[in-house]
Amino acid sequence: MTYSIVARDPDTGEFGVAVQSHYFSVGPVVPWARPGVGAVATQAMAELSFGPRGLDLMATGVGAPTALAALLVSDEGSASRQVALVDATGEVAAHTGENCIVHAGHAIGAGVSCQANIMVSDAIWGAMLEAYEHARSEQASMARRLLAALNAAEALGGDARGRQSAALLVVPASGEPWEREVDLRVEDDPEPLQELERLLVISEAYRFASRADDQLVGGDTEAAGALFEAALERLPDSHELKFWAGLSLAHAGDVSAGAALVKEAIAVQSGWSWLLPRLTEQQAPGATAVSAHLGL
């Protein structure tokens, strides 16, 4: 009842999973990923344990094909399952049970697998793989490549029953199990991929802002300012990003320009004028200068 993609980026080592389905809240069901370990998609008559169990197996050093075999060997419902795994080496394994409702199938590429069931045609999974690889050739981010694959499926008609929810998950090449680069879910929407795209733009903007904060802590105000600008390019109407970007500009030496951005934020959300004079320089470099400039 779903189409999905699992992938590992050979250059960055990132793992990603993305899915869309005519099913309420598909995010907690299909996509699973763990930094340094791999990614899993479990669907059709989905067995949720395949996600954590598959990751646990690969975490021991077991490759994706062996992990998949271990998941299926004792599963009485395997004929109705669809599952795909990619491991830390980029090896991929996928299974489409013979009882999955047509059109159902999967396509495997280098470090990537696309799978689908109850589709309008058997062209879906091949088109997803082609779209992912094309986006990779254009140096798109992992999240953008995954979304391109979903859009390719939808362009060909996608799920025969329509659409309802979607999810996008990207984790780093290494790190703690809870670390995420992108973790977005659309639980119920008439156009879940459009909503997923909107959320991804917001996510990208806030990731730039987070990196800017890191640069501020490290004392590189010029780099922080550039990153805040990149964030605002993606989300120009965000009063929160304007506020923090304004403080960054002020801390970098352009108090007037920084205060102008903060003033714009206050015009949209007056609560910023309450917060500003309560921020210390340690908490938010530039706050004191902007507060004084605005007379707060």
N, C-alpha and C positions, 0 to 999 in steps of 0.2 A: 504494500500500500504506500510505497515510498520510493524516492530516489535519493542516493547519497554518494559521497565521494570521501575516500581516505587517501592521505598523501604525506610524503616526507620530502622536504626540500633538500637536495643533495648539497647545496651550497651553504645554507644556513643551519641545516639540521632540524629545522622546525617541523612539527607534525600538525596536521590539520584534518578536520572532519567537517563536512557540511551536509545538510539534509533539508528536504522539503517533503511534506506529506499532506494528504487530506486526513488529518488526525489531530485531535486537540493536544497541544503541548508535546510535540515530538522531541523537544530538546532533552528531557530527562531520560529518554528511551534509547535513541539511536546512537548519538555521538559520545565517544569516550577517547581520552588521550592523556598521556602522562609524559612530562619532560624526560628526555633521555631514554625513553622506553618504546613508545610507539603510539598507534592509534587504532581504534576499532569502530566499525559501524555494525550494529545488529538490528535487523529489521525483518519484514514479512511477518510471520508469526513469531515476533521477536522474543528471544530469550535474554532478558536483561542481564543475567549473570555472565553472559558471554563478554560483556564489556569489561568489568573488573577482573574476571578470571583470565581473560585473554591478556590483559595488561600485566597481571601478576605472573603469568607464565613467561611472557617476553622479558619481564624484569629479571628473571633468573638466567637470561642468556639464551633461552629457547627462541628459535627463529619463527617467523610468522607461519610457515607451512606446518611445522610441528605443533605449534600452539593451536592452529585451526583443527588439526586432526584430533588433538586431545579434547577440544571442546565438543566435537561432533561424535566421538566414538561411543559415548554413553548417552547420547541424546535421542530419545525415542521420537522426538518431533523434528529431527533434522531434515526430513524431506520437505517440510513446510517452512524452513528457515532460509534466511539470506544473511550472510555475514562476511565481512572483509576485514583484514588486518594488514598493517604495515609495521615493520620492526625498525630498530635503530640502525640497521645496515641498509634500509631501503627495500628489503625483500618483502614481497607482497603475496598474500594468499586470499582467495575468495571462494565462496560456496553459494550456489543457487540451487536449492532443493528442487527435486523433480515435481513436487506438488505445489510450488509457488505459482500463483495465478498469473497467467500470461496477460500481456507480454512481460516476461521476466528474464533477466540475464545480467551478465557483468562483463566488463572489459578491463584488462590489466595493461598498464604501461610501466615505464621505469619509475618505481617508487610511488605508484598511484593505482588505485582501483576505483572504478565507477560501477555502481550496481543499482538495479531498479526492478520493481515488480508492479503489476496491475497498471502497466503503461499503455498508451494508445498505440504504440508501435515498438518493434524491436530495434529501431534506430536510435533510441534514447541514449543508452549507455555509451555507445560509440561516439555519439555527438558530444557527450559530456567530456569524454577523454580528449577528444580533439580540441575542444574549447579550453580545457585546462592547459594542455601543452602549448597551445597558441598564446595564451596569456603568460605562461612562463617564458616563452621566447621573447615576449615584449617586456620582460623584467618586472612584471606586476608582482605585488606582494602576495604572500601565501593566501591571505584572506580574499584578495581580489581574484586570484586564480580559482579558488573554490567557488566563489560566487559566480564567476563566469561559467563554470560547469553547470551549476544549478540553472542559470538563465538559459543555457543551451538546451537543457532538458525541457524547460517550460516552453521554449520557442517552438518545440516540436509537438506540443500538446500535453506533455508531462503525465501526471496521474490521471487516469481515466475518470476518476470521481471528482476531480477538481483540486482545490488547494485550500489549506487552512493554517498550517503552522510551519515554521522553519527554524533552523539553528545553525550557528557557525562557531566553531571552536578551533583555536590555534594555540599551541603551547610551544615553549622554547626548546632548544636542543638539549639543554640540561637545566637542572634546578630542582626545587622542591616539588613534591607531587601536586601541591595546590596552585602552583604558579600558572598564570594564564597571560597570553598576549591579547587574545580576542576571545570573548565568551558572550555571545549574543543569542537571544531567544525571542522568537515571535510566537506567542502562544495561540492566538486566534485572530486572524485577519483575512479579509477577502483577497488581499494581494500580499501575501507574506514575503515574497522576494523583494518587492518594492519597499516594504517596511524594514526588511533586513538591510537593504542598501542604505536607507536613511540612518539606521542605527550604526552602521559601519562608519559612515562619515563622521558621526558624533564621536564614536570610539577613536577614530584616527586623530581627531582634533584634540581629544583629551590625552591621548598618548603623547602628542607633541608637547602639550602643557605639562605633563608629568616629567618629561625629559627636561623641559625648561626649568622646572623646580630643582631637579638634580643638579643642573648647571649652576643655578643660583647658590645652592649649598656649597658647591665646589668653588665658588668665587668667579666663575666665568660669566659675567653679566652680558657680554656681547653675544655669546652663544645662546644664552637664555632668551634674550630679546628676539633673536632670529627664530627660535623655536616657537615662541609665543606668536610671532607674526604668522608662521606656518599654521598654527592652530586656528588663528582668526581667519585665515584665508578659507579654511574648510568650514568654519562655523562663525560667519561674520556677525550674526545677530545674538550671539551668546553674551549676556551681560556679565556672567561669571568670568568668562575668559577675558573680556575687556578689562574687568577690574584687576585681575592678577597680572595681565600683560601691562597695564598702566603702571602698576607698582614696579614691575621689572624695568620698564623704560626709565622711571624716575631713579631707581637705584643705579642704573647705568649712566645717569647724568643728565638725561633730558626730562627734567621735572615737569616742564610745561606740557609736553606731549603726553607724558604719563598721566598727569592730572586730567587732561582732556578726555582720555579714555575712561578714567575712573568716573568722571562726571557723567559720561554717557551711560555707564553702568548704573549709576545712582538714579538717573532719570527714568530708567526702566524698573529698577528695584530699589526702593528707598532704603531698604535694610542695609545696604552697603555703607550708607552714611553713618549708621549706628556702629557698624563693625570697625570701620577705618580707624577712628581715634583710639580704639581699644587694642589695636595690634601693635606689638612691640617690633623693633627693628630686627630682633632675633627671629621672631615668628614670620615676619614679612618685610624683608629689606625694601626700603622705598616708602613704606607706609607713613613714617613721620613726616617726610618731605611733602608728600602729596596731601596729607591731612592739613599741614600748615598752609600749603598753597591754596587749598580750598576753604580755609578758615574753619575747619572742623575741630 
